[in-house]
């Protein structure tokens, strides 16, 4: 079975044959992966940027945490029938720590991550807990199903930012997470959604296909100048950052209204320096978001089920798993938006 895995610390991934996925035990299922997306987090692990040392004790590990497929085998005590199309939530709670005991599985102290600390979806088959598998509603195929994880991340960012009716929202970063944020900000009732990026033509085009025309290319002028020109001199109500560049946080604070909210969703390779006096006097709210709640997964699936094809333009490249390294380079160079690998 061909797999795409991280075998050692440092730059790169390896395409390698591996044994078939183990038979499912009690409470587990084996999924035949049909679509697996390359995430920005996967690219960070590929490049081995700061913040991924937690993977070292688990190497080698098959990567891939945005995937969907069909159940082909089920262990004892599972309700999922063979043939069921599912999307897979990557976070696995231990069920025994203090956070789990109070019902807060998202903040489990010994949380595992499919595709980062245990084998994931860049393979033909993967065995996972049945509780992590959500059946796909009618009309959502497994290609769209593989988008539910990044869509959930974007939806959770919008919930964290408390985007409300009529708000003017600035999304920083036009990649997949930024696209998801923009979609759910609009769904939350935002009156206007501005999208900022830097010389990011392919992803800007995806944003336009998704219906967002307020595109700000900061390669052409400073962000503050572009936002003020777009809004008639008014600062925005909410900033949602998904760039992964620390300087974006201070740039975003510079265009945020008094008492406005900035949500950091990007994974950053270094620290940020804040002008704290200005921050305090403006009563800015700086929040972080990472992953999403189970409730958010359900919300995403219900939203997708109403108009599935609205989300299809997010996928720009489809290629077999054997070309996975090419897909990673396309993502790394921002020549692609969402690359979907087909194991």
QUIMOLIN-V492906 format. One record per residue. N is the residue number from 1. PHI is phi as a letter, one per 40 degrees, with the letter a starting at -180 (* if undefined). Layout:
N:PHI + N:PHI
//
This chain:
1:* + 2:c + 3:b + 4:b + 5:b + 6:c + 7:b + 8:a + 9:c + 10:h + 11:c + 12:h + 13:b + 14:b + 15:c + 16:a + 17:c + 18:a + 19:c + 20:c + 21:d + 22:c + 23:d + 24:c + 25:c + 26:d + 27:g + 28:b + 29:b + 30:b + 31:b + 32:c + 33:c + 34:b + 35:a + 36:a + 37:c + 38:c + 39:c + 40:d + 41:c + 42:c + 43:c + 44:c + 45:c + 46:d + 47:c + 48:g + 49:c + 50:d + 51:h + 52:b + 53:c + 54:c + 55:c + 56:d + 57:c + 58:b + 59:c + 60:c + 61:b + 62:c + 63:c + 64:h + 65:b + 66:b + 67:a + 68:a + 69:a + 70:b + 71:c + 72:b + 73:a + 74:b + 75:c + 76:c + 77:g + 78:b + 79:c + 80:c + 81:c + 82:d + 83:g + 84:c + 85:c + 86:b + 87:b + 88:b + 89:c + 90:c + 91:c + 92:b + 93:c + 94:c + 95:g + 96:b + 97:c + 98:c + 99:c + 100:c + 101:c + 102:c + 103:g + 104:b + 105:c + 106:c + 107:b + 108:d + 109:c + 110:b + 111:c + 112:b + 113:b + 114:c + 115:g + 116:b + 117:b + 118:a + 119:d + 120:b + 121:c + 122:c + 123:a + 124:c + 125:b + 126:a + 127:b + 128:b + 129:c + 130:c + 131:c + 132:c + 133:b + 134:b + 135:d + 136:c + 137:c + 138:d + 139:g + 140:b + 141:c + 142:c + 143:c + 144:c + 145:d + 146:c + 147:c + 148:c + 149:c + 150:c + 151:c + 152:c + 153:c + 154:c + 155:c + 156:c + 157:c + 158:c + 159:c + 160:c + 161:c + 162:f + 163:c + 164:b + 165:d + 166:g + 167:c + 168:c + 169:b + 170:b + 171:b + 172:b + 173:h + 174:c + 175:c + 176:d + 177:c + 178:c + 179:c + 180:c + 181:c + 182:c + 183:c + 184:c + 185:c + 186:c + 187:c + 188:c + 189:h + 190:d + 191:c + 192:a + 193:b + 194:c + 195:b + 196:b + 197:a + 198:b + 199:f + 200:b + 201:d + 202:d + 203:c + 204:d + 205:c + 206:c + 207:d + 208:c + 209:c + 210:c + 211:h + 212:b + 213:b + 214:c + 215:b + 216:b + 217:c + 218:c + 219:c + 220:c + 221:a + 222:d + 223:d + 224:d + 225:c + 226:c + 227:c + 228:c + 229:c + 230:c + 231:b + 232:g + 233:g + 234:b + 235:c + 236:c + 237:c + 238:a + 239:b + 240:b + 241:c + 242:a + 243:c + 244:g + 245:b + 246:d + 247:c + 248:c + 249:c + 250:c + 251:c + 252:c + 253:c + 254:c + 255:b + 256:c + 257:c + 258:d + 259:g + 260:c + 261:b + 262:b + 263:b + 264:c + 265:b + 266:c + 267:c + 268:b + 269:c + 270:a + 271:c + 272:b + 273:b + 274:b + 275:c + 276:c + 277:c + 278:c + 279:c + 280:c + 281:c + 282:c + 283:f + 284:c + 285:b + 286:b + 287:b + 288:b + 289:b + 290:a + 291:g + 292:a + 293:c + 294:d + 295:d + 296:c + 297:d + 298:c + 299:c + 300:c + 301:c + 302:c + 303:c + 304:c + 305:c + 306:c + 307:a + 308:d + 309:c + 310:d + 311:c + 312:d + 313:c + 314:c + 315:c + 316:b + 317:b + 318:b + 319:a + 320:c + 321:d + 322:c + 323:b + 324:d + 325:c + 326:c + 327:c + 328:c + 329:c + 330:c + 331:c + 332:c + 333:c + 334:f + 335:c + 336:b + 337:c + 338:b + 339:c + 340:b + 341:c + 342:b + 343:c
//
